[in-house]
Amino acid sequence: MNEKEFIESGILELYVAGALSDQENEKVYNMLLKSPEVLSEVLKIEASIISLTAMASPSDPKYLFASVKEKLGLSNQVVPIRRPNTRWMAYTGWAASILLFAGLIWLFNQKQQLESDIQTVETEKELIEVELEKTDQKLVETKQILSIIRDKNVISIPLAGQAVYPEAYAKAYWDKDHDKVYFDLQGLPTPPSGKVYQIWSLTLTPLTPTSLGTIDDFTENENKIFTLENIYDSEAFGITLEPAGGSESPTMDQLYTLGAVETNS
């Protein structure tokens, strides 16, 4: 499901309303970490709900008056009041009451708006903190990758494009000491739906391919660098496009890149 389908599915509204299962909440949270567009949509939904809540609060003066009385701890008991001696005093009393009532309504509405603004700011703050944490993690991963590929003991193997896609290219960084190969696949196109890239270790005499694994998260991985275990005495590496789940042997007419390991002999 792409970002547009995710947004249009209605799951974000249920997420904001707290109506999802733990598994669904985790799915939405992971999407928020990866997609600024989905993150922005959640902010919009929360802001809309806050606005609607404020609009739906009682605005009729009789309800507001009852609410104000409740807040002040006043009962509905009628208290006898002596009639003022002059009509002017009566007018003055009514004017003061109206001003007080209007002032209380204004304060009540200001309080609601302030609470709404605070909630919006807190939500934005939490999401910014998530983005900063995500950025810090990416920085740490980038530094780790750079330290590996710059290690003088790591073998660099360029993988050139083949007939099916001559423009393709990739690079392998083989750390023999730790039996790992880091593949930089930035030069490969996004695989079509239902297809994955599969990486092969090759011995050349006789030609024997051994699968190192499939790249199942090609689209989600932004830096396009993938780490695979390799315990074999590889003489070359190849990358083919295979059905999801991988194949037992490489589909040679779908060979995208190939590169031999240089020897000192």
Contacts in CASP RR format, 6 or more apart in sequence:
PFRMAT RR
TARGET T0000
AUTHOR 0000-0000-0000
METHOD contacts of the structure
MODEL  1
MNEKEFIESGILELYVAGALSDQENEKVYNMLLKSPEVLSEVLKIEASII
SLTAMASPSDPKYLFASVKEKLGLSNQVVPIRRPNTRWMAYTGWAASILL
FAGLIWLFNQKQQLESDIQTVETEKELIEVELEKTDQKLVETKQILSIIR
DKNVISIPLAGQAVYPEAYAKAYWDKDHDKVYFDLQGLPTPPSGKVYQIW
SLTLTPLTPTSLGTIDDFTENENKIFTLENIYDSEAFGITLEPAGGSESP
TMDQLYTLGAVETNS
1 9 0 8 1.000
3 31 0 8 1.000
3 35 0 8 1.000
3 37 0 8 1.000
3 38 0 8 1.000
6 12 0 8 1.000
6 31 0 8 1.000
6 35 0 8 1.000
6 38 0 8 1.000
7 37 0 8 1.000
7 38 0 8 1.000
7 41 0 8 1.000
11 20 0 8 1.000
11 24 0 8 1.000
11 28 0 8 1.000
12 28 0 8 1.000
12 38 0 8 1.000
12 41 0 8 1.000
12 42 0 8 1.000
12 45 0 8 1.000
13 45 0 8 1.000
14 20 0 8 1.000
14 24 0 8 1.000
15 24 0 8 1.000
15 25 0 8 1.000
15 28 0 8 1.000
15 42 0 8 1.000
16 42 0 8 1.000
16 45 0 8 1.000
16 46 0 8 1.000
16 49 0 8 1.000
17 49 0 8 1.000
18 25 0 8 1.000
20 28 0 8 1.000
31 38 0 8 1.000
32 38 0 8 1.000
32 39 0 8 1.000
32 42 0 8 1.000
32 127 0 8 1.000
32 130 0 8 1.000
33 130 0 8 1.000
33 134 0 8 1.000
34 220 0 8 1.000
36 131 0 8 1.000
39 127 0 8 1.000
39 131 0 8 1.000
42 127 0 8 1.000
43 123 0 8 1.000
43 124 0 8 1.000
43 127 0 8 1.000
46 120 0 8 1.000
46 123 0 8 1.000
47 120 0 8 1.000
50 116 0 8 1.000
50 119 0 8 1.000
50 120 0 8 1.000
51 116 0 8 1.000
53 116 0 8 1.000
54 112 0 8 1.000
54 113 0 8 1.000
54 116 0 8 1.000
57 112 0 8 1.000
58 64 0 8 1.000
58 67 0 8 1.000
61 101 0 8 1.000
61 105 0 8 1.000
64 104 0 8 1.000
64 105 0 8 1.000
64 108 0 8 1.000
65 101 0 8 1.000
67 108 0 8 1.000
68 101 0 8 1.000
68 104 0 8 1.000
68 105 0 8 1.000
68 108 0 8 1.000
69 76 0 8 1.000
83 90 0 8 1.000
84 90 0 8 1.000
84 93 0 8 1.000
138 222 0 8 1.000
138 223 0 8 1.000
141 223 0 8 1.000
142 223 0 8 1.000
145 182 0 8 1.000
145 223 0 8 1.000
145 225 0 8 1.000
148 154 0 8 1.000
148 173 0 8 1.000
148 175 0 8 1.000
148 182 0 8 1.000
149 156 0 8 1.000
149 173 0 8 1.000
149 182 0 8 1.000
149 184 0 8 1.000
151 175 0 8 1.000
153 175 0 8 1.000
153 176 0 8 1.000
153 177 0 8 1.000
154 173 0 8 1.000
154 174 0 8 1.000
154 175 0 8 1.000
155 173 0 8 1.000
155 174 0 8 1.000
155 176 0 8 1.000
155 261 0 8 1.000
155 262 0 8 1.000
156 171 0 8 1.000
156 172 0 8 1.000
156 173 0 8 1.000
157 171 0 8 1.000
157 172 0 8 1.000
157 173 0 8 1.000
157 174 0 8 1.000
157 236 0 8 1.000
157 237 0 8 1.000
157 259 0 8 1.000
157 260 0 8 1.000
157 261 0 8 1.000
157 262 0 8 1.000
158 169 0 8 1.000
158 170 0 8 1.000
158 171 0 8 1.000
158 259 0 8 1.000
159 169 0 8 1.000
159 170 0 8 1.000
159 171 0 8 1.000
159 172 0 8 1.000
159 237 0 8 1.000
159 238 0 8 1.000
159 239 0 8 1.000
159 257 0 8 1.000
159 258 0 8 1.000
159 259 0 8 1.000
160 169 0 8 1.000
160 257 0 8 1.000
160 258 0 8 1.000
160 259 0 8 1.000
161 167 0 8 1.000
161 168 0 8 1.000
161 169 0 8 1.000
161 256 0 8 1.000
161 257 0 8 1.000
161 258 0 8 1.000
162 168 0 8 1.000
162 255 0 8 1.000
162 256 0 8 1.000
162 257 0 8 1.000
162 258 0 8 1.000
163 255 0 8 1.000
164 241 0 8 1.000
164 253 0 8 1.000
164 254 0 8 1.000
164 255 0 8 1.000
164 256 0 8 1.000
165 189 0 8 1.000
165 256 0 8 1.000
168 187 0 8 1.000
168 188 0 8 1.000
168 189 0 8 1.000
168 256 0 8 1.000
168 257 0 8 1.000
169 187 0 8 1.000
169 188 0 8 1.000
169 257 0 8 1.000
170 183 0 8 1.000
170 184 0 8 1.000
170 185 0 8 1.000
170 186 0 8 1.000
170 187 0 8 1.000
170 188 0 8 1.000
170 239 0 8 1.000
170 256 0 8 1.000
170 257 0 8 1.000
171 183 0 8 1.000
171 184 0 8 1.000
172 181 0 8 1.000
172 182 0 8 1.000
172 183 0 8 1.000
172 184 0 8 1.000
172 237 0 8 1.000
172 259 0 8 1.000
173 181 0 8 1.000
173 182 0 8 1.000
173 183 0 8 1.000
173 184 0 8 1.000
174 180 0 8 1.000
174 181 0 8 1.000
174 230 0 8 1.000
174 234 0 8 1.000
174 261 0 8 1.000
175 181 0 8 1.000
175 182 0 8 1.000
179 229 0 8 1.000
179 230 0 8 1.000
179 231 0 8 1.000
180 227 0 8 1.000
180 228 0 8 1.000
180 229 0 8 1.000
180 230 0 8 1.000
181 212 0 8 1.000
181 227 0 8 1.000
181 228 0 8 1.000
181 229 0 8 1.000
181 230 0 8 1.000
181 237 0 8 1.000
182 225 0 8 1.000
182 226 0 8 1.000
182 227 0 8 1.000
183 199 0 8 1.000
183 215 0 8 1.000
183 225 0 8 1.000
183 226 0 8 1.000
183 227 0 8 1.000
183 228 0 8 1.000
183 237 0 8 1.000
183 239 0 8 1.000
184 224 0 8 1.000
184 225 0 8 1.000
185 197 0 8 1.000
185 215 0 8 1.000
185 218 0 8 1.000
185 224 0 8 1.000
185 225 0 8 1.000
185 226 0 8 1.000
185 239 0 8 1.000
186 223 0 8 1.000
186 224 0 8 1.000
187 224 0 8 1.000
188 197 0 8 1.000
188 218 0 8 1.000
188 224 0 8 1.000
188 239 0 8 1.000
188 256 0 8 1.000
188 257 0 8 1.000
190 218 0 8 1.000
190 219 0 8 1.000
191 197 0 8 1.000
191 218 0 8 1.000
191 241 0 8 1.000
194 243 0 8 1.000
194 244 0 8 1.000
195 241 0 8 1.000
195 242 0 8 1.000
195 243 0 8 1.000
195 244 0 8 1.000
196 214 0 8 1.000
196 215 0 8 1.000
196 216 0 8 1.000
196 218 0 8 1.000
196 241 0 8 1.000
196 242 0 8 1.000
196 243 0 8 1.000
196 244 0 8 1.000
196 245 0 8 1.000
196 246 0 8 1.000
197 214 0 8 1.000
197 215 0 8 1.000
197 218 0 8 1.000
197 239 0 8 1.000
197 240 0 8 1.000
197 241 0 8 1.000
197 242 0 8 1.000
197 256 0 8 1.000
198 211 0 8 1.000
198 213 0 8 1.000
198 214 0 8 1.000
198 215 0 8 1.000
198 239 0 8 1.000
198 240 0 8 1.000
198 241 0 8 1.000
198 242 0 8 1.000
198 246 0 8 1.000
198 247 0 8 1.000
198 250 0 8 1.000
199 211 0 8 1.000
199 212 0 8 1.000
199 213 0 8 1.000
199 214 0 8 1.000
199 215 0 8 1.000
199 228 0 8 1.000
199 237 0 8 1.000
199 238 0 8 1.000
199 239 0 8 1.000
200 209 0 8 1.000
200 210 0 8 1.000
200 211 0 8 1.000
200 212 0 8 1.000
200 237 0 8 1.000
200 238 0 8 1.000
200 239 0 8 1.000
200 240 0 8 1.000
200 250 0 8 1.000
201 209 0 8 1.000
201 210 0 8 1.000
201 211 0 8 1.000
201 212 0 8 1.000
201 230 0 8 1.000
201 232 0 8 1.000
201 234 0 8 1.000
201 236 0 8 1.000
201 237 0 8 1.000
202 208 0 8 1.000
202 209 0 8 1.000
202 210 0 8 1.000
202 234 0 8 1.000
202 235 0 8 1.000
202 236 0 8 1.000
202 237 0 8 1.000
202 238 0 8 1.000
203 210 0 8 1.000
203 232 0 8 1.000
203 233 0 8 1.000
203 234 0 8 1.000
203 235 0 8 1.000
204 235 0 8 1.000
204 236 0 8 1.000
204 260 0 8 1.000
209 249 0 8 1.000
209 250 0 8 1.000
210 232 0 8 1.000
211 246 0 8 1.000
211 247 0 8 1.000
211 248 0 8 1.000
212 228 0 8 1.000
212 229 0 8 1.000
212 230 0 8 1.000
213 228 0 8 1.000
213 246 0 8 1.000
214 242 0 8 1.000
214 245 0 8 1.000
214 246 0 8 1.000
215 226 0 8 1.000
216 244 0 8 1.000
216 245 0 8 1.000
218 224 0 8 1.000
234 261 0 8 1.000
235 260 0 8 1.000
235 261 0 8 1.000
236 258 0 8 1.000
236 259 0 8 1.000
236 260 0 8 1.000
236 261 0 8 1.000
237 258 0 8 1.000
237 259 0 8 1.000
237 261 0 8 1.000
238 250 0 8 1.000
238 255 0 8 1.000
238 257 0 8 1.000
238 258 0 8 1.000
238 259 0 8 1.000
239 255 0 8 1.000
239 256 0 8 1.000
239 257 0 8 1.000
239 258 0 8 1.000
240 247 0 8 1.000
240 250 0 8 1.000
240 251 0 8 1.000
240 252 0 8 1.000
240 254 0 8 1.000
240 255 0 8 1.000
240 256 0 8 1.000
241 251 0 8 1.000
241 254 0 8 1.000
241 256 0 8 1.000
242 250 0 8 1.000
242 251 0 8 1.000
242 254 0 8 1.000
END
